[in-house]
Amino acid sequence: MSDARVIRPLARTALLATLLLGGLPAGSAAQVFLASRPNSGLTVGPLFVRASVTPEEGPLTVDVLWSLVVPPNRSAVGLEQDVFLLWPSTVVPDPQQGSPDQTLTRYVEERGFTVIEDGRLELFAQSLYQMGAERPPDPVAGGAPFVTFVRQGGALGITPPATLVRVPWTPKLVNRVWLMNLRMRTKGLVKPKPRTWVDEVFWGARQRLVLSFNDVNQRAIFPMYFEHRDRVLRLADEPAQLLANFAKADHLKIDELSPQSARRQLSETLDNTDVVSLFLDRSEGISPQVLSVQYGYFSDLQSWAPVLIPIVFFALGNLAGPLARALLSRVGRAVAARVHVGRPDAARPGRTSGSVLDPAALARLKPGETTYADVLALCGPGAEEQEQLGASDRRLLVYRGQRVVPQRRWTFGWIATVDHWDQENHEVQITVEGNTVRDVQARVSRTRLTHPEP
């Protein structure tokens, strides 16, 4: 496939692919293996696509571990060829692996794509029987070159990014005791889930991780697949899994797993790590197989949210009552001090308490003529009676009352603004001797108030 003769017809199918996929959504994280030559007979197995998820934001590390299976009726001699991987997301180059492959860049650009990133990825071989300090992975010199590209223009605009990775041939690709490991730092596999700020404060942010296999619906990937569909390497009769390792499992909350056949379990080898896995069914052919995980990490404080939230609401409920009453009282006093509601034609607007006698009733009290019964009929029974010692036939009737009168400024119907309030203290003393009124004394004192007392 590195030879230009291998991949010439792509330009003829690019427009057709765009039209076919114009209404399809952007693909999720997937991979498709391609051989350099058609009908190679090679298959992929075992295959493990493993994403390492942590609470920290940034590129996600993905390890693609696989081996190639040679058909039982053929020899590995003569099958030597580069293997290509289509990955529909952006990857971050490893500067320690060397400079980009310009041949791969030109190959993509000749087919109408725009290269937005290129470089090399870490590639090494892992022995199945000697691991860890006993036998560290064997790095492949120069790693695996890649290009990340998009297609610009067209009715649907720019496409999501896709990546083409070239895995150089090594005999360990077909050696059954070795697994090839392509390590990538990818962008775009984890998407934030929209949430309100309340949910994020109390429960933490939520993300969705999507891994898939054979999902070629992405608009930038489909032209590559469409031309080279006879070079697709299918799954062998070997274990194949999509895996997601979630670190810090004690602060992890997984809300949703899809499909139902996906499994979640505690890692047997990694400390404090949850593993979500999906076995790939080789009988599905080229049909997409997708693993979707909706999850979120929470802090130590957020882990106490089920306990703290009821306590906070209980405390706020007990504090809110007095605070609300105090606030409403202050607001009510302020409104009452500056606004008066009442009939605009009222002779004496205001608020009256106690016994405030009508001036017309007072004018009808005539000393020497008005009787005690007349006083009660005109002024009412709410009088304070005082008797003098040694004068049993003389009584003093005292009527006390208070009126708060608004001094209006602007009037709008029944509503008026108030400049200030006058408090009038009324006191009337009526001297009754025997059964006849002998004297009447009336006093009125006024005080200016900034606001009426409740």
C-alpha positions as CSV (number, residue, x, y, z in Angstrom):
1,M,0.0,0.0,0.0
2,S,3.0,2.3,0.3
3,D,3.5,1.8,-3.4
4,A,1.5,4.4,-5.4
5,R,0.2,1.6,-7.7
6,V,-1.7,0.1,-4.8
7,I,-4.1,3.0,-4.2
8,R,-4.9,5.0,-7.3
9,P,-8.6,4.8,-7.8
10,L,-9.6,6.7,-4.6
11,A,-10.2,10.0,-6.4
12,R,-13.0,8.4,-8.5
13,T,-14.9,7.2,-5.4
14,A,-14.4,10.3,-3.1
15,L,-17.4,12.2,-4.5
16,L,-19.6,9.1,-4.5
17,A,-18.7,8.4,-0.8
18,T,-19.5,12.0,0.2
19,L,-22.9,11.7,-1.5
20,L,-23.6,8.4,0.1
21,L,-22.7,9.5,3.6
22,G,-23.9,13.1,3.4
23,G,-26.8,12.4,5.9
24,L,-24.8,10.2,8.3
25,P,-23.6,11.5,11.6
26,A,-19.9,11.8,12.4
27,G,-18.4,8.4,13.3
28,S,-17.2,7.5,16.8
29,A,-13.8,6.1,17.6
30,A,-13.3,3.1,15.4
31,Q,-10.6,1.3,13.5
32,V,-10.4,-0.7,10.3
33,F,-7.2,-2.6,9.3
34,L,-6.2,-2.6,5.7
35,A,-3.6,-4.7,4.0
36,S,-1.3,-3.3,1.3
37,R,-2.5,-5.9,-1.3
38,P,-6.0,-7.2,-2.0
39,N,-7.2,-10.6,-0.9
40,S,-4.1,-11.2,1.2
41,G,-5.9,-13.8,3.3
42,L,-4.6,-12.3,6.5
43,T,-6.9,-11.8,9.4
44,V,-6.5,-10.0,12.7
45,G,-6.5,-11.9,16.0
46,P,-6.3,-11.5,18.8
47,L,-7.3,-7.9,19.0
48,F,-7.6,-5.6,22.0
49,V,-8.4,-1.9,21.8
50,R,-7.8,-0.5,25.2
51,A,-8.5,3.1,26.3
52,S,-7.0,4.3,29.6
53,V,-9.3,6.8,31.2
54,T,-8.3,9.1,34.1
55,P,-10.0,12.1,35.8
56,E,-7.6,14.5,34.2
57,E,-8.6,16.2,31.0
58,G,-6.5,16.0,27.9
59,P,-5.6,13.5,25.2
60,L,-6.7,9.9,25.9
61,T,-4.1,7.1,25.7
62,V,-5.3,4.2,23.5
63,D,-3.4,1.0,23.0
64,V,-4.2,-1.2,20.0
65,L,-2.8,-4.7,20.5
66,W,-3.1,-7.2,17.8
67,S,-1.5,-10.0,15.8
68,L,-2.0,-11.2,12.2
69,V,-3.1,-14.7,11.4
70,V,-1.8,-16.5,8.3
71,P,-4.2,-18.8,6.5
72,P,-3.5,-22.4,7.4
73,N,-3.1,-23.3,3.7
74,R,-0.5,-20.6,3.0
75,S,3.0,-19.8,4.1
76,A,4.0,-16.5,5.7
77,V,6.7,-16.2,3.1
78,G,5.6,-13.7,0.4
79,L,2.9,-12.1,2.7
80,E,5.3,-9.4,3.8
81,Q,3.5,-6.1,3.5
82,D,2.7,-3.0,5.5
83,V,-0.6,-2.8,7.4
84,F,-2.7,0.3,7.6
85,L,-5.0,1.4,10.3
86,L,-7.9,3.9,9.7
87,W,-8.7,5.7,12.9
88,P,-11.5,8.4,12.9
89,S,-10.1,11.0,15.3
90,T,-7.1,13.2,15.9
91,V,-3.9,11.7,17.4
92,V,-0.9,13.4,19.0
93,P,2.5,12.7,17.4
94,D,5.4,11.3,19.5
95,P,8.4,13.6,18.7
96,Q,10.8,10.9,19.9
97,Q,9.9,8.6,17.0
98,G,11.2,10.8,14.3
99,S,10.0,13.0,11.4
100,P,6.8,12.5,9.5
101,D,6.5,10.3,6.4
102,Q,6.2,12.6,3.5
103,T,5.2,9.8,1.1
104,L,2.1,9.1,3.3
105,T,1.3,12.9,3.4
106,R,1.5,13.2,-0.4
107,Y,-0.6,10.1,-0.8
108,V,-3.4,11.6,1.3
109,E,-3.2,15.1,-0.3
110,E,-3.3,13.7,-3.8
111,R,-6.8,12.3,-3.0
112,G,-8.2,15.8,-2.2
113,F,-7.7,15.7,1.6
114,T,-6.1,18.4,3.8
115,V,-3.5,17.2,6.2
116,I,-3.8,18.9,9.6
117,E,-1.3,16.8,11.6
118,D,1.4,14.3,10.8
119,G,4.2,12.5,12.7
120,R,4.9,9.1,14.2
121,L,3.4,7.0,16.9
122,E,5.0,4.6,19.4
123,L,5.0,1.0,18.1
124,F,6.5,-2.0,19.9
125,A,6.1,-5.7,20.2
126,Q,5.1,-7.4,23.5
127,S,6.0,-11.0,24.2
128,L,3.1,-13.1,25.6
129,Y,5.3,-15.3,27.8
130,Q,7.9,-12.8,29.1
131,M,6.4,-9.6,30.4
132,G,7.3,-6.9,32.9
133,A,10.9,-6.4,34.1
134,E,11.7,-9.9,32.8
135,R,11.2,-8.9,29.1
136,P,10.3,-5.2,28.4
137,P,8.5,-4.5,25.1
138,D,10.7,-4.4,22.0
139,P,10.2,-1.0,20.3
140,V,10.0,-0.8,16.6
141,A,12.6,1.7,15.3
142,G,10.9,4.8,13.8
143,G,7.5,3.8,15.2
144,A,4.4,4.0,12.9
145,P,4.0,7.1,10.7
146,F,0.6,8.7,10.4
147,V,-1.3,11.6,8.9
148,T,-4.5,13.2,10.2
149,F,-6.6,14.7,7.5
150,V,-10.0,16.3,6.8
151,R,-11.9,17.1,3.6
152,Q,-12.9,20.8,3.2
153,G,-15.7,22.2,1.1
154,G,-18.8,20.5,-0.2
155,A,-22.4,20.9,0.8
156,L,-21.8,19.6,4.4
157,G,-18.6,21.6,5.0
158,I,-15.4,20.3,6.7
159,T,-15.4,16.7,7.8
160,P,-14.4,15.4,11.2
161,P,-10.7,14.5,11.3
162,A,-9.5,11.0,10.5
163,T,-6.1,9.4,10.8
164,L,-4.3,7.0,8.5
165,V,-1.5,5.0,10.3
166,R,1.1,2.9,8.4
167,V,2.4,0.0,10.5
168,P,5.7,-1.2,8.9
169,W,6.1,-4.9,8.3
170,T,8.0,-6.9,10.9
171,P,8.1,-10.7,11.2
172,K,6.6,-10.4,14.7
173,L,3.3,-9.3,13.1
174,V,2.7,-13.0,12.2
175,N,4.5,-14.5,15.2
176,R,1.9,-16.1,17.5
177,V,3.9,-15.4,20.6
178,W,4.0,-11.7,20.1
179,L,1.4,-8.9,20.1
180,M,2.0,-5.7,18.3
181,N,1.1,-2.6,20.4
182,L,0.3,0.7,18.7
183,R,0.1,3.4,21.4
184,M,-1.8,6.6,20.5
185,R,-2.7,9.7,22.4
186,T,-6.0,10.6,20.9
187,K,-8.4,13.5,21.0
188,G,-12.1,13.5,20.6
189,L,-13.0,10.1,22.0
190,V,-14.4,11.6,25.2
191,K,-17.3,14.0,24.7
192,P,-18.7,16.1,27.6
193,K,-22.4,15.6,28.4
194,P,-24.4,18.8,28.7
195,R,-25.5,19.4,32.4
196,T,-26.7,22.2,34.5
197,W,-24.3,24.0,36.8
198,V,-26.2,22.6,39.8
199,D,-25.6,19.0,38.6
200,E,-21.9,19.7,38.0
201,V,-21.4,21.3,41.4
202,F,-23.2,18.5,43.4
203,W,-22.6,15.5,41.2
204,G,-19.6,16.4,39.0
205,A,-19.1,16.6,35.3
206,R,-20.3,13.8,33.0
207,Q,-18.6,12.5,29.9
208,R,-19.3,9.9,27.2
209,L,-16.6,7.6,25.9
210,V,-17.3,5.8,22.6
211,L,-15.1,3.0,21.2
212,S,-16.1,1.0,18.2
213,F,-14.8,-1.4,15.6
214,N,-15.6,-1.4,11.8
215,D,-17.5,1.9,12.0
216,V,-16.7,3.4,8.6
217,N,-19.6,5.8,8.4
218,Q,-17.4,8.8,9.2
219,R,-17.2,11.1,6.1
220,A,-13.4,11.3,6.0
221,I,-12.9,7.5,6.5
222,F,-15.5,6.1,4.1
223,P,-13.7,7.1,0.8
224,M,-10.6,5.2,2.0
225,Y,-12.6,2.2,3.0
226,F,-14.8,2.3,-0.2
227,E,-11.8,2.0,-2.5
228,H,-9.9,-0.5,-0.4
229,R,-12.8,-2.7,0.9
230,D,-11.1,-5.7,-0.8
231,R,-8.1,-5.1,1.5
232,V,-10.0,-5.0,4.8
233,L,-8.5,-7.4,7.3
234,R,-11.4,-9.2,9.1
235,L,-11.3,-10.7,12.6
236,A,-9.9,-14.1,13.0
237,D,-11.3,-16.8,15.2
238,E,-9.5,-15.3,18.1
239,P,-10.4,-13.2,21.2
240,A,-11.2,-9.6,20.3
241,Q,-12.3,-7.0,22.7
242,L,-13.0,-3.3,23.2
243,L,-11.7,-2.3,26.7
244,A,-11.8,0.9,28.8
245,N,-9.7,1.0,32.0
246,F,-11.1,3.6,34.4
247,A,-8.5,4.6,37.0
248,K,-9.5,5.8,40.5
249,A,-12.5,3.5,40.6
250,D,-13.4,4.7,44.1
251,H,-14.2,8.1,42.7
252,L,-16.0,6.8,39.6
253,K,-19.7,6.7,38.8
254,I,-20.8,5.0,35.6
255,D,-24.3,6.0,34.7
256,E,-24.9,4.0,31.5
257,L,-23.3,1.1,29.5
258,S,-24.2,0.2,26.0
259,P,-24.8,-2.4,24.6
260,Q,-26.2,-4.6,27.3
261,S,-23.6,-7.3,26.6
262,A,-20.9,-5.0,27.9
263,R,-19.3,-6.0,31.2
264,R,-18.0,-4.0,34.1
265,Q,-15.6,-5.5,36.6
266,L,-12.7,-4.6,38.9
267,S,-9.3,-5.1,37.3
268,E,-7.4,-8.2,38.4
269,T,-4.0,-6.6,37.7
270,L,-4.4,-2.8,38.1
271,D,-5.0,-1.2,41.4
272,N,-8.2,0.7,42.0
273,T,-9.3,0.3,38.3
274,D,-12.6,-0.6,36.8
275,V,-12.6,-2.4,33.4
276,V,-15.5,-2.1,31.0
277,S,-15.2,-4.5,28.1
278,L,-17.1,-5.7,25.0
279,F,-16.3,-8.9,23.1
280,L,-16.3,-8.4,19.4
281,D,-18.4,-10.8,17.3
282,R,-16.5,-11.8,14.2
283,S,-19.8,-13.0,12.6
284,E,-20.9,-9.4,12.4
285,G,-18.6,-8.8,9.4
286,I,-18.2,-5.1,8.6
287,S,-21.1,-4.0,10.8
288,P,-20.1,-1.5,13.5
289,Q,-19.7,-2.8,17.0
290,V,-19.9,0.1,19.5
291,L,-19.0,0.3,23.2
292,S,-20.5,3.4,24.9
293,V,-19.8,4.4,28.5
294,Q,-21.4,7.5,30.2
295,Y,-19.4,8.2,33.4
296,G,-18.2,10.9,35.7
297,Y,-15.6,11.4,38.4
298,F,-16.6,12.9,41.8
299,S,-14.5,14.5,44.5
300,D,-14.4,13.6,48.2
301,L,-16.8,16.4,49.0
302,Q,-19.2,15.4,46.3
303,S,-19.2,11.8,47.6
304,W,-20.9,13.2,50.7
305,A,-23.6,15.0,48.7
306,P,-26.4,12.5,49.6
307,V,-25.8,13.3,53.2
308,L,-24.8,16.9,53.1
309,I,-27.6,18.1,50.8
310,P,-30.4,17.1,53.2
311,I,-28.5,18.7,56.1
312,V,-28.0,21.9,54.1
313,F,-31.6,22.1,53.1
314,F,-32.7,21.4,56.7
315,A,-30.4,24.2,58.0
316,L,-31.5,26.6,55.3
317,G,-35.1,25.8,56.1
318,N,-34.6,26.7,59.7
319,L,-32.6,29.8,58.9
320,A,-34.7,31.0,56.0
321,G,-37.8,31.5,58.0
322,P,-36.5,34.2,60.4
323,L,-34.4,35.8,57.6
324,A,-37.3,35.9,55.3
325,R,-39.6,37.4,58.0
326,A,-36.9,40.0,58.8
327,L,-36.4,40.9,55.2
328,L,-40.1,41.1,54.4
329,S,-40.6,43.2,57.5
330,R,-38.0,45.7,56.4
331,V,-39.4,45.8,52.9
332,G,-42.9,46.2,54.2
333,R,-41.8,49.1,56.4
334,A,-40.0,50.8,53.6
335,V,-43.0,50.5,51.2
336,A,-45.5,51.6,54.0
337,A,-43.3,54.6,54.7
338,R,-43.4,55.9,51.1
339,V,-46.7,54.6,49.7
340,H,-50.3,55.1,50.8
341,V,-53.3,53.4,49.5
342,G,-56.7,55.0,50.2
343,R,-59.5,57.0,48.7
344,P,-58.2,60.3,47.4
345,D,-61.3,62.2,48.5
346,A,-61.1,61.0,52.1
347,A,-61.4,64.0,54.6
348,R,-58.9,62.6,57.0
349,P,-56.8,59.8,55.5
350,G,-54.7,57.8,57.8
351,R,-54.7,55.1,60.4
352,T,-56.7,55.5,63.7
353,S,-56.3,53.7,66.9
354,G,-58.0,54.2,70.3
355,S,-60.8,56.7,70.6
356,V,-60.5,59.7,68.3
357,L,-63.6,61.7,68.7
358,D,-65.3,63.4,65.7
359,P,-65.1,67.3,66.0
360,A,-68.9,67.4,65.2
361,A,-69.6,65.1,68.2
362,L,-67.5,67.4,70.5
363,A,-69.4,70.5,69.3
364,R,-72.6,68.9,70.5
365,L,-71.3,68.5,74.1
366,K,-72.7,71.5,76.0
367,P,-71.8,72.0,79.7
368,G,-74.8,72.2,81.9
369,E,-77.1,70.6,79.3
370,T,-75.5,67.4,78.0
371,T,-76.2,64.4,80.3
372,Y,-74.0,61.4,81.0
373,A,-76.2,59.2,78.8
374,D,-75.8,61.8,76.0
375,V,-72.0,61.6,76.3
376,L,-72.0,57.8,75.9
377,A,-74.3,58.1,72.9
378,L,-72.2,60.7,71.1
379,C,-68.7,59.6,72.0
380,G,-69.1,55.9,72.7
381,P,-68.4,53.8,75.7
382,G,-64.6,53.6,75.3
383,A,-63.8,56.2,77.9
384,E,-61.5,56.0,80.9
385,E,-63.4,57.0,84.0
386,Q,-61.7,58.7,86.9
387,E,-63.3,59.6,90.3
388,Q,-62.0,62.2,92.8
389,L,-61.8,61.3,96.4
390,G,-64.3,63.3,98.5
391,A,-66.4,64.1,95.5
392,S,-68.4,61.0,94.8
393,D,-70.8,62.7,92.4
394,R,-68.0,64.0,90.1
395,R,-66.4,61.8,87.4
396,L,-63.8,62.5,84.7
397,L,-64.2,60.8,81.4
398,V,-61.0,60.6,79.3
399,Y,-61.0,59.6,75.6
400,R,-57.5,58.9,74.2
401,G,-56.7,58.0,70.6
402,Q,-54.0,58.3,67.9
403,R,-54.1,59.0,64.2
404,V,-51.2,58.6,61.8
405,V,-51.8,60.9,58.8
406,P,-49.8,60.7,55.5
407,Q,-48.6,63.9,53.9
408,R,-49.0,63.1,50.2
409,R,-46.9,64.3,47.3
410,W,-48.0,62.6,44.1
411,T,-51.4,60.9,43.8
412,F,-52.3,58.3,41.2
413,G,-55.9,57.3,42.0
414,W,-56.0,55.4,45.2
415,I,-52.2,55.2,45.3
416,A,-50.1,58.1,46.5
417,T,-46.5,58.7,47.4
418,V,-45.8,60.0,50.9
419,D,-43.3,62.8,51.9
420,H,-43.7,62.1,55.6
421,W,-46.2,61.1,58.3
422,D,-47.8,63.1,61.1
423,Q,-48.7,61.3,64.3
424,E,-51.6,63.0,66.1
425,N,-52.3,62.2,69.8
426,H,-55.9,63.1,70.7
427,E,-57.1,63.4,74.3
428,V,-60.5,64.6,75.4
429,Q,-61.4,65.1,79.1
430,I,-65.1,65.5,80.0
431,T,-66.0,66.4,83.6
432,V,-69.4,65.0,84.7
433,E,-71.0,66.2,88.0
434,G,-74.0,64.3,89.0
435,N,-75.5,63.4,85.7
436,T,-74.6,66.6,83.8
437,V,-71.5,67.7,81.9
438,R,-69.7,70.5,83.6
439,D,-66.5,70.9,81.5
440,V,-65.0,69.7,78.2
441,Q,-61.2,69.9,77.4
442,A,-59.7,68.7,74.1
443,R,-56.0,68.4,73.3
444,V,-54.1,67.4,70.1
445,S,-50.3,67.0,69.8
446,R,-48.5,66.3,66.6
447,T,-45.2,64.5,65.9
448,R,-43.5,64.0,62.5
449,L,-42.5,60.4,61.6
450,T,-40.3,59.1,58.9
451,H,-42.5,56.0,58.6
452,P,-45.6,54.8,60.4
453,E,-45.3,52.4,63.3
454,P,-46.9,49.0,62.6
